[in-house]
């Protein structure tokens, strides 16, 4: 037995996190390890299986980790020799969220959680490795090449979302039960029962000196170890493990793991010498798990109606708010919000098809505007169009009727989710925006080759699209048609350039904010029209003129333009940063008032914030000058 244990210990000492342990510690762990032989294509665990009491290290062979998406198995990662996986039992109570299957004949070391836990608690390097691994979802967080690969069994989609998950704030009880040390146990038990609480903080001048949980009552009182007439300080756990108010999910999980506890006390500065602000329970962690991006996508796929989808959208708002408060980079939040919103739209289309029956032709549902650019963080209007493959002339009307009915069902579902109908009718349910590929190609030809005053001013947003459902070949065909028309099309760029320069200026001649002069938004600043749209329009204009395909997000467009046109990189990068700052102002305004955030109440801004807002306008002016020079625009129709 010792020979096998020694062989296992020799193997483990070469890999993280085991190389942080002494050989004696590794030998102790190795004695409890079980060797698992897995034949080729044999499954170790699958989605929704009960958690095992161990995690795994690959000793030889390869293990594939996969999830089911759209009824297809999607490979997330390959775990090879020395990689660890199956860490979910460390961090969660719910079942596995992915499948582990042997790609070839493999040997695994199954390490019991119970045997490994003491070493996690005693060794900060091991603890930090697990924390980083869980946060970044890497097999080895010190290995830059493998960053973004999976170690825990969370469904996440790349390291941008895992960063959100890492910084995700927790919702917790901000009004915990409190008592003093001299209170009788019986009275405390009654207080907890009356308030349906499973913990109570023992305090001295609102400073935590101990905690009592329902587990303490069961193990110390119900067993007769202490009489119920004793004072509560006899059974409290002390000292209390305390955390700061903005503690993240994995940080809380690791502390509970380290100290083998089920509750953390939240204090003003995170120490046990400051005032109590709340209590985080193990249940709070499980609830927070359900708000991580991967789980939300899974919930969307299981949704059966608009009510289910609305519930997910509300969780997304909470995720966005928490992420912004944690200063997660806005491009990451754009990406995650865009993916989840796309999944909601996709599910709305699927539900409509389930109700109506199979479509009579292949088609694609495209989101346009802010969602097409993956910039939609707030509940905005719906903007979409539908393209279906070319069909025989005698079938065209019936096919279009089907898709118009489908689109009406989809837009109605999305309206119930919280996305209002577009007041300008820019939706697939409008017969003008639901048509065949040939008709769409003609539409773009008209917009691009004969632009003018009679051209719909909203045409610009139809160049910012992203497929949410359907045949990607149809989207690609439209893109090809657009870029074919771009070549040597001075008229089109004149029109787009003039349109971009039409936006009302953000500041007056005397550098004062130009605010609304009348109506419900009187004295407020229109951040969308006066600051964001000039940047959005400018980024679109230059992206099209440089033949840059596949990048719709305004921030990413400017970043790409800085690489394509280095001599103007300073202007483009300044515009990129201004766009993020302005977007954050708008999002915070919208979250605060539960609206689109378009109109900023300047009176509520501090003087530094007003200056910060004004500083965003200089790059807009530079961009406008660059548009005039590049496209030689001297008249602005």
N, C-alpha and C positions, 0 to 999 in steps of 0.2 A: 504493500500500500504506500509506504513512504517513498519507494522508488518512483511510483507513478506521480505522487504529489511533487516530488523533487523535479521530475521532468516537466510537469505543468508550471511549477514556479519558475523554472529556467526559461520557459517559453514566455510567460507573462512579463518577466522583468525587462523584456526588450520593447514593450509597448506602453503607451499612455493608457490610463493613468497609473498603471501598476508600477512603472519605473520610479514613481515617487514613494513607494513603500519599501521597507527593509526586507531582506530575504526571509527573515524569521516570520514577518507578517504575511508574506506571500505564501510561505509554507503552511501557515495556519489556514489561510483562505483555501489553498489548493486541496487540503485534506477534505474539505466539504464540497468540492467541485464534482459535478457529475459529467461524464463524457457521453456525448450524444452523437451517434452515427446516423447520418441522414442520407438516404439514397437519392439518386438523381430524380428531380421533379417531385420529391416528397415535401409536403407542407409541414412546417414547424408550428406555425399558428396562422390564423387568418382573421380577416375583419370580423369584429363582434365576438371573437372567442374570449372566454374569461382570461384574465391576466394570469400568467405563470408566476411562480414564487421566486423567479430568478431572471437574470439577464444573460446575454450570450456573448462569447468571444469566438471568432472564427479561427480554428486551429489549422484547418486545411480546406481547400475547395472554395466555392463562391455561393453566397446566399443572395437571392434577388428579393428586394423589398418593393411591393407594388400596391396600388390602390385600384379600385374599380371606378372608372369615370365614363359616363355615357355608355354603360353596358360593355365597356372594353377595359381590359386590364392594362393599366399604365405603369410602366417600370419607373420607380423613383430613384433607386440606387442599387448598386452592386456592392455587397460587403465582402471583402477579401481577407486574407490572412492578417490577423492582428486587429481587425476592426471589431468594435463592439456595437451591439444593436439590441433592440427589445428592452429599452430602458423605461418604458411606460410605467411599470409597477413602482418605480421610484417616485413618479410625479403625479400619478392620477389614480382614481378609483375605477374609472369606467373601462370598458373592454378595449381590446386592441383595435386600432384604426387603420391597420394595413396588414398585408399578408407577407409572411416570410417563407420562401420556398427555395430548396436547393437547386442551383443551376447545374451542378455536377455533384458527384458523390462528395460529401463534406463531413468533416468532424468538427463538432462544436464543444466548447467548455461552458456548461451551465453553472453560473455562479449564484448561489442563493442570496437573495436580498438581505436576509437576516444575518448571514455570515459577513457580508460586505459592509453593512450599515455602520458598524463601530469604526471602521477605518475611514469612512467618509466623514464621520463626526470629528475624528481625531486629527485628520490630515488636511490642512488648508489647501495644499496643491491638488489633492484628489477632489476636494469639494469644488475648487475653482474650475477644474477641468470639466466636471459634470455640469456646473452652472453655465460655463461657456458653451459646452456641447449642446445643452438644452436650448440655450439662447440662440446659437447660430446654426443649430441642426447640422453640425459637421461631424464626420467620423473622428477627426482630430482637429480641434480648433487652432492648434499651433501650425497646422499645415495649410498654407495659403492656397495651394492648388486645389485642395479638397473642400475649401470653404463653400458652404451651400449644400453639401451632401448630408444625408440624414443619419442621425444616431438615435434620436428619440422617435417614438411611434406617434408623432403628431402629423396630421396631414397639413403640410404647409407647402407653399409654392414658391420656393426660392428664398434666398436670404433676405430679401426686402421685407417679405411678410414675417419671417422669423424675427427680424429686428422689431417689427411692430409688436409681435408676441412677447418679446423680451421686455420691452418698455411698457407693455400694457398695464395700466393702473388697475387696481382692484376696487370693486364696490364692496363696502363693508359696513358694519353697524356703527354709525357715528354717535349713537346714544346708548352705550352699553349700561347694563345694570351695575351699580356700585354699592358697596357697603363698607362698614368699618370693622376693624379686627375684633372688637368686643361683641359683635352681633352673635346671637345664638344660632347654631346650625339649623335647627328646626325652622326658625324664622326666614333664614336665607333660602332654604329649600322651598318654602311656601312662596316666597317672593319670585323665585325662578319659575315655579309652576304657574303662578298667576300671570306672569308676563311672557310665558311660552319661550323662555330663554334657556340656552344650554350652558351659559357661563355667567360669572359675575366677578367683577374686579374688586379686590379688597384695597381700600385707599387710606391714605393719611394726608389730609389737606389736598385732595385731588391728585396726589402722586401715587402711582401703583406700587403696592408692597407685596401683592400676592394675587393669585387667580384661583377660582374654584370652578370646575366644570361638572357636568352631569356624570362624567366618568368617575370623578372624585367621590361624588355622592354614592355611586353604586359600589365602588371598590372599598371605600373607607367607612361609610355609614351603614349601608344595607348589609354588609358582612359582619357588622357588630364591632368593628375595631375601635370605633369612637362612638360615644353616646350622642344622641341628637341634642342633648342639653349642653354640650361643650360649646365653646366659642369658635367662630369660623377660622380664626388664625391657626387652630390646631390641625386643620385638614387642608389649608391652602397650599398651593405650589408657590415656592418663592426661591430665588428672585424671579420676577416676571421677565420673559423674553420680549423685548420691545423693538419697534421698528418706526421708521419715519412715515409721514402721511402719504408719500408718493411711492411707496414700495411696489416693485413690479411683481408679477405673478411668479416667475421662477425664483426670484429672491425669497419670497415668502415660502414657496415650496421647499427650497433647500434648507431654510432655517427650521421649518417643522421637521424635516428629515433629520437634520443635525441633532436637534434636541429631543426628538421623539415626542413631540407635543402636537396638540390639535388646535391651539389658539395662540395668536400673537397680539400683544397690546400695542396699539398705535398711540404714540405720544408726540408732543409738540416738536421736539428736536430728535426723536428717535432713541433717547436715553430713558432709563428708569428713574431719572431725577426731574423729569418735566411733566407737564400736565397731560392727562389722558384725553385722547381725541377719538378713540374708537377701539373696536376689536375685530381682528380678521380671524375667521373660523375656517376649518378645513372645507366646510360646505361652500364658503365664498370662493375658494380656489376652484372647486368643481364647476360652479356657475361661471366663473371667469373663463375656464377652459372652453365653455360652450360659445364664448364670444370671440374665439380666435378665428382668423380669416378662413383657414381650412375647414373648420367645423361649420362656419356660416355657409360656405359653398356646398358642403354636404347637406345641410338643412334645406338649402334652396332646391337641390335635386330631389329631395323627398317631399317638397311642398305640393299640395294638391289643390290649392285655391289661393285667391288674392290675400286672404286673411293670413295664411301661413307666410306668404312672401312679405307682407307688411311687417310681420313680427321680425323677420330677418333684417329688413331695411332699418327698423328702429335700433336694432343691435349695431348695425353699421354706423349709425349716427353717433352712438355711444363710443364705438371704437375710434372713430375719427376725432371726437372731442378729446378722448384720453390721449390719443397719439399726439395731437397738437399741444396739449398741456405738458407732454413729456418732451417736446421739441424734437420729435422725429422729423427727419428731413421731408419737406413737403412732396418732392418727387416720389418718394416711397409711398406716401399716403395716397397720392394720385393713382399710382399703379394698383394698389390694393383695392381702393374704392372703385376704380374702373373695372377691375376683374369681377368684383362682387356684383356691381350694377349690371354688367354684361350677363352674368349668370342669372340674374333676376329676369332680365328681358328674354333671355333664351328660354327660361322655364315658362314664362308667360306665353311664348309662341308654342312651346310643346303642349301646354295645357289646351290651347285653342285647337291645335291639330287633333288631340285626343278626342275633343268634343265634336269636331267637324268631319273627321275622317281624313285619309291620306290626301295630300295635295295632288292636283292633276298634272303638275309640272315641277321641275326643280326650281328652287328659288333661293334668295338670300334676303335676310332682314338686316338692314344696316342702320346703326345709330349715327346721327350726325350732330353737329354743334359741340357742346361741352362734353357730352359723353363720347362722341366720336373722337375727341381729342384726349379723352381720359383725364378730364379736368373737373369733373362733376363731383363735388364734395357735399353739396347741399341738395335739397329736394327742388329740382328745377323743372321747367316744362319738358314735355316729351318732344323730341325731334327725331324723325326717322324716315326712311323710305324703303320700298320693297321692289326688288327686281326679279323677274322670272324669266326662264329661258324662252327663246323664240318658239312659238307653236304655229300650227297651220292656221291660216286666216279664218276658217270657219269655226275654229275652236277658241279663238282669241277672246271673244266676249265672255264665254262661260268660264274660261280660266281666270280672266281678270275679276269676274264677279266673285269667284271662290276666294281669291286673295284679298279682295276688298272686305268681304265678310270676315275673313280670318283676321285682317288688320284691325277691324272694328272691335273684335273680341279682345285682341291683344292690348289695344290702347285703353279699352274699358278696364281691363285687369290692372294695367299699370296705373291708371287713375285711382283705383281703389287702394293700391299700394302706397300712393302719396305723390305720384308724378302727375302734375296737372296737364290737361290737354293743351297743346300749343295754341295760343290765341291767334297765330297767323296761319294755322292749319298745316304746318310743316310736318306732317305725319303720314305714315304709310296708308292710313285709312282715308286719306284724301286721294281721289281718283287721279289727280295730277301727278301724285308721287307714288303711284303703284302701277308699274308698267313693265313691258318686256325689255330685254337687253337692247334690242335694236332701237326701241323708242327712247330708252335712256341714253344711248349713244347719240341719237339725234338731238336730245335735250342738251347734252354737254357740248355738242358741236355748235348749237345755237348760242348757248351762253358764252362760248369762247371765241367764236368767229364773227358774231354780229352783236357784240355787247353794246348797250346804249341805254338811253333813258327808259325805254319800254321794257328793258330786262328787269326781272325781279331783283330787287335789291338784296333779297335774302339768299341769292344764289351762292354767295361766299361760303356759307356753312355747308353747302353740299360738296365742298372740296375737303371737308374734315369728316371722314366717315370711317367706321369700323364695323366689321361684320359681327353680329351677335348670334346669328343662327343661319344655317344653310350652306350653300355651295360656294366655297371660297373661289372657285374658278370664275364665277360671275363677278365677284368683287375685283378680281385680277383683270378681267376683260374691261371693266369700267376704267380701272387705273391706266391700262394700256391706251384706251381711247383718249383719256385726258392728256397723257404725256405726249401722245402723237400730235394733239392740237397745240401743245405748248411751243413747239419748235417755230422759231421766227415769227411769233405772234405778238407783234408790237402793240396792236390794237387792244388785245386782251389785257396786256400788262399795263397799258395806259389806263384802261378802265379800272382794273383792280387797284392800281396805284392811286388814282384820283379818289376812289371809294375809301381807301385807307386814310387818305388825308382829309376826308370830310368831317371826321369826328370833332365835336366841340372841344376846345382846349380845357385842361383841368384848372389852369390858373389865369387870373385876369392880368392886365398890363402891370398892375401894381403888386403882383405876386400873391394875390389873395385867392382863396379857393372860389371857383365858380360853382355856386350852389343853385339848387332848384328855386325858382322865384315864386312858384305857386303850386297849388294842389296838395295832396296828402303828404308829399315828401318835401314840402317847403323848407328851405334852409338846410337841406341835407345834400351831401355830395354824392353824385352818381359815379361810383367807382368803376362800374362796368363800362358805361359808354365813354366816359372821359379819360379813363386810364388803362383798363384791361383790353378793350377792343382795338385800340390803335396798335398794341403789341401783338395781339392775336392776328389781326389783319396783315401787319407787316411781316410777321414770321411766315404766314401762309404765302404771301406774295414772293418773298425771296426763296422759299423752299421750292415753289413751283418753277421759278425762273432758273434755279440751279439743278433742276431735274432730280431732286431728292425725293425718292419714293419711300413709302412705308413708315414715315415719321410724322405723326399728327400732333403730338403734344407740343404746346407752344414752347415750354422750357427746353425740351429736347431738340426742337427745331433750331432754336437759337444756339444751343451748344454745338449742333452739327454744322450750322452756318459758320461758326467761329473757326471750325477746322477746314471747311471748304474754301473760305475766303479770309485767310489769315490777316490781311492788311486792315480788315474791319473787325477783327476778332474782339477788340476792346469794346466796341459799340454793342456787338451781339451778346457778349458775356454780361455787360451791364444791363442789357434788356432782359436777359434770362433771370438775373437776380431781382430786378425790379418786378418782373412778372410774379415771382414767388412771394415777394413781400406784399404786393398788392392782393394776391390771391389769399394770403393769410389774413390780411385785414378784412377782406370780404367774408371769408369763412367764419371768422370769429364773430362778426356782426350778424351773420345769418344764424349761427348756432345760438347766439344770445337771444335773438328775437324770433327764432323759429320761422325764418323766411329766407328769401334768396340772397340776402345780404347786399343787394345792389346799391342801396342808399345808406351812406355812412352818416351817423349823427356825430358831427364834428365836436359838439359840446361835450360829448362823453369821452373824447380823446384827450390824453395828457399833452402837454406842450412838446415833450420829446417825440411822442407818437405822431403828432401833426408834422413835425420837422422830418421825421422818418418817411412819412407819406409823401411830403413834398419832394424829398430827395429822389423819389422814384420817377419824377416827371422829366428830369433832365435827359435820361436815356431815350425817352419817348421823342423828345425834340430832336435828338441826334439821329434817331431812326427815321423820322420824317424827312430830315435834310438828306439822308442817304437815299431814301426813296426818290426824292426829287432829282438828285444828281444821277442816280443809276438809270432811271427811266426817262430822264430829260423832260420832267413835267414842269411846265411853266404856267399852265392854265388848269384850274381846278373846277371841273364842271359839277 
